[in-house]
Amino acid sequence: MSPNESNHPLFAPRTVAYSQSEMTELVLPNDANILGNLLGGRLMHFIDLTGAIAAFRHSRSYVVTASMEHIDFIRPVHVGDLIILKASVNRAFTTSMDVGVKAWVENAQNGVYLHVASAYLVFVAVDKEGRRVQVPPVTPETAEEKRRYEDAQRRREHRDNEAARRKAVAAKQ
Ligand SMILES: CC(C)(COP(=O)(O)OP(=O)(O)OC[C@H]1O[C@@H](n2cnc3c(N)ncnc32)[C@H](O)[C@@H]1OP(=O)(O)O)[C@@H](O)C(=O)NCCC(=O)NCCS
C-alpha cells in the first residue's frame, strides 16, 4: 500500500498524547536584551521549534510553519531562568495542523512553574519536494483536548473568513 492512499496506516487517527512535545532551555546572555530579559523573537523561535516537533510527530512528515496566529507574552523571562515549552496538536485538517504551545519558567529552587507565554501556530505537512501531503486526524481524548479541538475549528473558520474578506477587498482595488 502506498503512503499516498488515504487508508494507509500513516493516516490512522492519532491521539494528542502521541505527538506532544516538550523542550527545556536555559536562558543565556545571548538570548537576552540589554535588561537581561529573554528577547520575544528568541522565545518565538523556541515556540516554533517545540510546535514543529509535535506537528512532525503527528504527521510523520516534514512540516513548514504557515502561521503563528496568536501569542501572549505574559511575564518576562530572565537570563539564568529555565524555560519549559510544551506543544500539542489540537486538530488536523487536510494538510495543516493547529498546534498550541505553552511556555513556563521553572523556579530552580522550588520547582514551581510560572506561565510566561502561549501561542497557536499552524504547520503544513510537506514532502521532500515541498509538496503538501495529507495528515491523519486527531482523536481528542480528555475534556481539555476536546475543548481545544473545537477551538481549533473556530480559529480555522475565522482564518478562512478573513482570507475570503481580504481576497474580496483586493479584487475591488
Ligand atoms: C504554508 C504553505 C505550504 C501553504 O501553501 P499554499 O499552496 O498557499 O496552500 P493553500 O492555500 O492551498 O492551503 C494549504 C493548507 O495550508 C493552510 N494554510 C495556508 N496558508 C495558511 C496560513 N497563512 N495560516 C494558516 N493556515 C494556512 C490552508 O488552510 C490549507 O490547510 P488544509 O490543507 O488543512 O485545508 C505555503 O504558503 C508556504 O510554503 N509558505 C512558506 C512556509 C515557510 O517557509 N515557513 C517558514 C517561514 S520562515
The ligand as an SDF file (V2000), in Angstrom:
LIG
                    3D

 48 50  0  0  0  0  0  0  0  0999 V2000
    2.1170   27.2310    4.0660 C   0  0  0  0  0  0  0  0  0  0  0  0
    2.1210   26.8780    2.5890 C   0  0  0  0  0  0  0  0  0  0  0  0
    2.7180   25.4840    2.3880 C   0  0  0  0  0  0  0  0  0  0  0  0
    0.6510   26.8650    2.1140 C   0  0  0  0  0  0  0  0  0  0  0  0
    0.6910   26.5560    0.7560 O   0  0  0  0  0  0  0  0  0  0  0  0
   -0.4330   27.0680   -0.2810 P   0  0  0  0  0  0  0  0  0  0  0  0
   -0.1600   26.4890   -1.5920 O   0  0  0  0  0  0  0  0  0  0  0  0
   -0.5610   28.5420   -0.1340 O   0  0  0  0  0  0  0  0  0  0  0  0
   -1.6610   26.3340    0.2920 O   0  0  0  0  0  0  0  0  0  0  0  0
   -3.2150   26.5720    0.3120 P   0  0  0  0  0  0  0  0  0  0  0  0
   -3.6600   27.9770    0.3540 O   0  0  0  0  0  0  0  0  0  0  0  0
   -3.7600   25.6940   -0.7560 O   0  0  0  0  0  0  0  0  0  0  0  0
   -3.5150   25.9260    1.7660 O   0  0  0  0  0  0  0  0  0  0  0  0
   -2.9810   24.6720    2.1280 C   0  0  0  0  0  0  0  0  0  0  0  0
   -3.2100   24.4320    3.5660 C   0  0  0  0  0  0  0  0  0  0  0  0
   -2.4490   25.3580    4.3260 O   0  0  0  0  0  0  0  0  0  0  0  0
   -3.3210   26.1480    5.1450 C   0  0  0  0  0  0  0  0  0  0  0  0
   -2.7970   27.4960    5.1430 N   0  0  0  0  0  0  0  0  0  0  0  0
   -2.3290   28.1900    4.0950 C   0  0  0  0  0  0  0  0  0  0  0  0
   -1.9360   29.4100    4.4710 N   0  0  0  0  0  0  0  0  0  0  0  0
   -2.1620   29.4900    5.8050 C   0  0  0  0  0  0  0  0  0  0  0  0
   -1.9670   30.4930    6.7900 C   0  0  0  0  0  0  0  0  0  0  0  0
   -1.4640   31.6870    6.4920 N   0  0  0  0  0  0  0  0  0  0  0  0
   -2.3140   30.2290    8.0580 N   0  0  0  0  0  0  0  0  0  0  0  0
   -2.8310   29.0430    8.3890 C   0  0  0  0  0  0  0  0  0  0  0  0
   -3.0290   28.0290    7.5120 N   0  0  0  0  0  0  0  0  0  0  0  0
   -2.7100   28.2590    6.2420 C   0  0  0  0  0  0  0  0  0  0  0  0
   -4.6820   26.0600    4.4750 C   0  0  0  0  0  0  0  0  0  0  0  0
   -5.7380   26.2780    5.3890 O   0  0  0  0  0  0  0  0  0  0  0  0
   -4.6630   24.6320    3.9620 C   0  0  0  0  0  0  0  0  0  0  0  0
   -4.9470   23.7240    5.0160 O   0  0  0  0  0  0  0  0  0  0  0  0
   -5.6530   22.2750    4.7310 P   0  0  0  0  0  0  0  0  0  0  0  0
   -4.8870   21.5800    3.6360 O   0  0  0  0  0  0  0  0  0  0  0  0
   -5.5060   21.5480    6.0130 O   0  0  0  0  0  0  0  0  0  0  0  0
   -7.0670   22.5710    4.3610 O   0  0  0  0  0  0  0  0  0  0  0  0
    2.9240   27.9210    1.7230 C   0  0  0  0  0  0  0  0  0  0  0  0
    2.2810   29.1830    1.8300 O   0  0  0  0  0  0  0  0  0  0  0  0
    4.3590   28.0240    2.1660 C   0  0  0  0  0  0  0  0  0  0  0  0
    5.1870   27.2020    1.7810 O   0  0  0  0  0  0  0  0  0  0  0  0
    4.6860   29.0590    2.9800 N   0  0  0  0  0  0  0  0  0  0  0  0
    6.0510   29.2220    3.4700 C   0  0  0  0  0  0  0  0  0  0  0  0
    6.2900   28.3130    4.6720 C   0  0  0  0  0  0  0  0  0  0  0  0
    7.6010   28.6490    5.3180 C   0  0  0  0  0  0  0  0  0  0  0  0
    8.5910   28.7800    4.6590 O   0  0  0  0  0  0  0  0  0  0  0  0
    7.5640   28.7720    6.6410 N   0  0  0  0  0  0  0  0  0  0  0  0
    8.6850   29.2230    7.3770 C   0  0  0  0  0  0  0  0  0  0  0  0
    8.6490   30.7070    7.4100 C   0  0  0  0  0  0  0  0  0  0  0  0
   10.1810   31.4080    7.7210 S   0  0  0  0  0  0  0  0  0  0  0  0
  1  2  1  0
  2  3  1  0
  2  4  1  0
  2 36  1  0
  4  5  1  0
  5  6  1  0
  6  7  2  0
  6  8  1  0
  6  9  1  0
  9 10  1  0
 10 11  2  0
 10 12  1  0
 10 13  1  0
 13 14  1  0
 14 15  1  0
 15 16  1  0
 15 30  1  0
 16 17  1  0
 17 18  1  0
 17 28  1  0
 18 19  1  0
 18 27  1  0
 19 20  2  0
 20 21  1  0
 21 22  1  0
 21 27  2  0
 22 23  1  0
 22 24  2  0
 24 25  1  0
 25 26  2  0
 26 27  1  0
 28 29  1  0
 28 30  1  0
 30 31  1  0
 31 32  1  0
 32 33  2  0
 32 34  1  0
 32 35  1  0
 36 37  1  0
 36 38  1  0
 38 39  2  0
 38 40  1  0
 40 41  1  0
 41 42  1  0
 42 43  1  0
 43 44  2  0
 43 45  1  0
 45 46  1  0
 46 47  1  0
 47 48  1  0
M  END
$$$$
